[in-house]
Amino acid sequence: MKDREDALALLLAEISACRICRDRPYGGPERRLPHEPRPVCFASARAPILIAGQAPGTRVQASGKPFTDPSGDRLRTWLGVEAEQFYDPDNFAIVPMGFCFPGNDANGGDLPPRRECAPAWRGLVMDRMPQVRLMLAIGQYAQAWHLGSLRQKSLTETVRNWRAILKATGPERPVLPLPHPSWRNSGWIRKNPWFEAELLPELRQRVATLISPGVGTNSS
């Protein structure tokens, strides 16, 4: 275990120093990240649950800590855990598809995850976390990477197919697809009541089974 933790710590130090999106951006110099990179990756050699998100937003870029925003509050509600459990490396690894805030689009929303991150780092990080027993693929970019051909034509179809995906990817490391917990998706949640009625109870049960004692009971 210590050897694996040491190897992961070395890798995380390399990731923290990564400047690929600034110095060697995909698509040429005009595509470089418009601000100083600040990679955010909370990998863990002990956590049984991996949260595979999209990319940090502006608040996470400022804090250097994943999900320190309203999306994180909603995600923790979905999981049924408190903040101290969420940030415990014995419980969760949090590894987004892109490690740095990618900037904003013309409408003020976040751009997609940088295309440099996953090819450079994701396989290396995953290889150092063989202990993971549940993967939460949040959003279309994480689902495209971790589900492959199991991903459907739309995010709604993919998440609606969660039971078949759990079966196809389990039992050693099942993958559960989720929408992004952004408050911009509140309308999606209202239109798809099965998500809160059927998927979230399954998610909370699996989380409570895997993480250390003291799991929260937040289910609202």
MOURMO-V55489 format. One record per pair of residues at least 24 apart in sequence whose ideal C-beta (glycine too) atoms are under 6 Angstrom apart, sorted by the first residue. I is the first residue (numbers start at 1). GAP is how many residues later the second one is. D is the distance in Angstrom with one decimal. If there is no record, write none. Layout:
BEGIN
I & GAP & D
I & GAP & D
END
This chain:
BEGIN
4 & 41 & 4.7
5 & 40 & 4.4
7 & 121 & 5.7
8 & 35 & 5.9
8 & 37 & 4.8
8 & 120 & 4.5
11 & 113 & 5.9
15 & 24 & 5.2
15 & 26 & 5.2
15 & 106 & 5.8
20 & 96 & 4.4
20 & 100 & 5.9
21 & 93 & 4.7
21 & 95 & 4.9
26 & 89 & 4.4
26 & 90 & 5.2
34 & 69 & 5.2
37 & 63 & 4.7
38 & 62 & 5.9
39 & 60 & 3.7
39 & 61 & 5.7
40 & 26 & 5.5
40 & 59 & 5.7
41 & 54 & 5.6
41 & 58 & 5.2
42 & 24 & 5.6
42 & 52 & 4.1
43 & 50 & 5.1
43 & 52 & 5.4
43 & 82 & 5.2
44 & 45 & 3.9
44 & 49 & 4.1
46 & 43 & 5.8
46 & 44 & 5.1
47 & 42 & 5.7
47 & 44 & 5.8
47 & 45 & 5.1
47 & 46 & 4.2
48 & 85 & 4.5
48 & 162 & 4.3
49 & 43 & 5.1
49 & 85 & 4.8
49 & 161 & 5.7
50 & 43 & 4.8
50 & 82 & 4.6
50 & 85 & 4.7
51 & 41 & 5.8
51 & 43 & 4.7
51 & 85 & 5.1
52 & 85 & 5.1
52 & 90 & 4.1
52 & 94 & 6.0
53 & 43 & 4.2
53 & 85 & 4.7
54 & 42 & 5.9
54 & 43 & 5.7
54 & 59 & 5.4
54 & 85 & 4.6
54 & 87 & 5.4
55 & 41 & 5.3
55 & 43 & 3.6
55 & 47 & 5.3
55 & 58 & 4.1
56 & 45 & 4.7
57 & 53 & 5.8
61 & 40 & 3.7
66 & 28 & 4.4
70 & 113 & 5.6
71 & 110 & 4.6
71 & 111 & 5.0
74 & 107 & 4.0
75 & 106 & 4.2
77 & 141 & 5.7
78 & 122 & 5.8
79 & 128 & 5.1
80 & 124 & 4.0
80 & 136 & 5.6
80 & 138 & 5.4
80 & 139 & 5.7
81 & 135 & 4.7
82 & 134 & 4.4
90 & 122 & 5.4
91 & 120 & 4.1
93 & 36 & 6.0
95 & 30 & 5.7
97 & 44 & 4.6
97 & 45 & 5.5
113 & 28 & 5.3
132 & 41 & 5.9
133 & 77 & 5.9
134 & 72 & 5.7
134 & 76 & 6.0
135 & 40 & 4.5
136 & 40 & 5.5
136 & 42 & 5.7
137 & 38 & 5.4
137 & 40 & 5.0
138 & 40 & 4.9
138 & 42 & 5.7
139 & 41 & 4.4
143 & 34 & 5.2
146 & 29 & 5.5
162 & 37 & 5.5
END
